[in-house]
Amino acid sequence: MNFKQRLLFGDEPLFGAFLNIPSTSLVEIIGIAGYDYCIIDSEHGEFNSERIEDCLRAATSAGIPCIVRIAKLDSQMVQAALDMGADGIQVPQVDNALQAKAVVEYSNFPPRGVRGYGSNTRDAKYGFLSRSEAIEKAAQEKVVIIQIESVNGMENLAEILDTPGIDVIFIGTGDLSLNLGYDKANDTRVLDLIRKVVPKIQGAGKVVGVHITDWSWLDCLIELGVRYFTVSAVGVIKDAFKLNVEEIAAKKVRFKGTRSNYNGE
């Protein structure tokens, strides 16, 4: 199965890593490490078009599907990411059904949407795919993901869920908790809210996504049926560095004051 089929019809949760550093090497490392997918985060990272395309090439090299989170809802940003060969797009701050409909239209070729066709793009294999092949490939493989991360988005969730063509509803716990006035993303009230909305999202035939910052939530979220999980690549690296430095510091304390008696003779 391709990534979209695994996401929509597979029987296991998928885990991806957000990357906000424009590094092709880190994309390859994410793939080689064994994540299910990578997300190029141009909302919170400094990615120009060239770096996005380079990172997408690195993902292909490493054999890992790659989503692009665009900075905002914008038709040109959606088209550029898809033309460069992204396996899907993820759009932040979707607050109502009108915005959700726009995401679908920007992501799809006519008659379903308004995406323009470019025969010489990376997604069309630089012209080696016919137009019909490229359009069919996009319909079968491109994933459309929107983020609900505000009080307005939650209030309008029922109308958003009526929008056909959305594959994943991603609950942005960071901005949602901030919008609700909570001190942290893993506030238990956020988990309570997720418990309430997951059945509604699943009932609309859409996959639920959540960003993981508190691993103690994971079993509960999987049991609820969440299937699209994300972690922060930089956060994973930070935690690994922090643990390693703590281990080094402990060794320093243990051997502090000891000196080798070796005198060089």
N, C-alpha and C positions, 0 to 999 in steps of 0.2 A: 504494500500500500504506500502511496505517497503521503506526505505530511498531512495534507488536508483530510485524507481518508482515515489516517490514524487518529487524528483529532476528533473527527465527527463520528467514526464508527468503531474505533479501537476499544479495547477492554481494559486499558490501564491509564493511569494519569501520566501526563507528559511534563517534563521539567526543562525550562529554558533559562538562560542567563542573559540579563540585561547588560549591555556594554555601552558605557558612555565615554570611553576613551577610543579615539580613532586609530586603533592598532590592528593591522592585519594579523600580526603574530598572536595577539590575544584571541582573535576570532578562531584561528587555527587551534590554539590550545583548548578553547572551549569545546571545539569539535572533537579533538583527539581525546579529551578527558571523558567524553561519553555523554554529554548533555543531549537531550532530544532536539533542541533547537537553540538558536541564538537570536537576540533582539538587538539590532542597532538602534541606539537611543539618541535620536537627533533632537528630542525635546530637551534633554538635560545634558547633552554632549555637543562638542564643537565638531560637527561633521559637515563638510561641504559635499557637493555632489560627487566629486572625484574620490573622496575618501569613502563615501558610502559604497560606490561601485567597487572600489578596491576591496573593501571588507566583504562584499557579496561574493567576489571572486575567491577570496580566501575561504569563505564558508563552503563554496562549491568544492574547492581543493580538499578541504577537510571532511567533506561528505556530510555536512550538517545543514538542515534547513535554516533559513534566515529570514526573519521578519524585520521590517523597518518601522519603528515608531516615529512618525513624523512630528514636527514641532507643534502643529496646529491643524485644524480642519482647513485644507486648502487644496483645490483641484489640481494645481500644478505640482504640489508636493506629492500627492497621491500618485499622479501619473508618472512623475520622475522615478519614484521608488519602484513602481511596478515595471516600468520600461527598463530599469537597470537590472531587473531579474530577481527582485525580492519575492519570496514565497508568499508574502502577504503584507498587509499594512495594519498598523495599530494606531488608532486615532484617540488622543487624549481629550478630556473635558467635553464629552458629549452629554448635553443636558436635556435634550428634547428629541421628539420624533422627527422633526424637520431636519435637524442636524444628522440624525441617524440615516435618514433617507438620502441625504446628500453624500454621505460616506459610501453608501451602496452605489449610487449613480456614478460617482467619480471613479469607483473601483472596477466598473464593468463596461465592456464594449456595448454599443447599441445592438439590439433594441432594449436591453436591460438597463443600460446606463449611458453615460456620455463620454467615457474614456476614449481619447483619440488613439488612432492606430499609427505606429511608426514601424515601417518595414525593416529599418536598419538598426534597431535597438538590440541591446544584449538579450532582452527577453525574447525577441524574435529571431535569435541566433544570427543577428546581423544580416538578415535577409535569406538565410538558409531554410527557414520555415516559411511556408506559404501563409497568406493571411488567414485562411480558414484553419490551418494547423495552429497558428499562434493564438487565435481566438478560442479555439476548442481547448488548447492547453491551459489558457488563463481560466476558463470556466471550471476546469477540472482540478486545478492546482492552487489557485490564489485564495488565501484565507483573509477574511474581513473581520477585524476585531475592533470593538469600540470600548472605551473606558468610561465607566460610570463612577464619578469621584466627587460628587457634590450633593448637597441637599436637594437642589433642583433636579438633578439627574435621578435621584431616588424617588422623588415625588412624581416624576414623569415616566417612571420605569414601565408601567403597564402600556403606555402608548409607544414607547421605544421598542418593547418586545413585539409589538404588532408589525414592526418593520421587517419585511422579507429581505433575505440576502445578508443578514448579519450572522456570522458563524459563532463568534465568541463575545460574550459580555464579560469584560474584565473589571472587577471591582478594585479600584485604586485605593487601597486602605490608607496610604500615606496622606494624600490630599483630602480624602473623605473624612478622616479623623480630624484633620486640621480644620476643615469646613464646619465640622460639628462642634469644634471647640475642645476636643480632647487633647491631652498632652502627648500622646504617642499613638503610633499606628496599631499597636497590639493591645489597645484598650479593650477590655472584655466586652464593652458595649458594641464595639465594631464587630466582634465575632457574633454577638447576638443578632445584629442586623443582617450579617451574612446568612445566618441560619434561616432567617425569615424570607430572604429573597431568592435563595438557591432553588427551592421548589418552583417558584414562579418562573425563573429563567429556564429551568429544565422543562417545565410544562409548555413553554413556548418553542421547544425544540432547539434550544441554543446551548452551547457549551459555556460553563462557568469558569472564569479565570480569577486567580487571586495571587498577589505578590506576597511571598513568605518572608516575614521578619522574625516571627516567633515559631520555632520548630515544634513547640508543644501543641500548636494548633493543627499540625499536619494530619494526624490520624482522624481527627474530627472532620476536617475539611474533605478528606478522601471519602470517608463514610457518607458525608452529605452528597457527594457526587461531583465535587470540583475536579476538573480534569486538565486544566491549563494552569500550571504553576510557574512562577518566575522567582528567581533570586537575583541579587545584585552581584555581578562578577567582581566589581571592585570591593564589595562588602566581603565576599569570600576570600579575596586576596588579603584584605585588611585583617580579617580574623586569623588567617594562617600566619601572617607576619607577627601579629600581636602574640599569638600562642608561642611562636618560635622565640621571640624576644624574651617572653616570660621564662621559657625553658633555659635560655642562655643566662638570664639574670640569676636563676636558681643555681646554676652551675658556678657562676662567679662567686656567689655567697658561700657555697660549699667549700670552694678552694681558696677563698680569700685568705691572704696571709701565708700561704704555702709557696715556697720557691724551690726550684730544682737545685739539688746539690751538685749537679754536673758542673765542673769547672773548666771544661774544654780540653782536658788532658786525656 
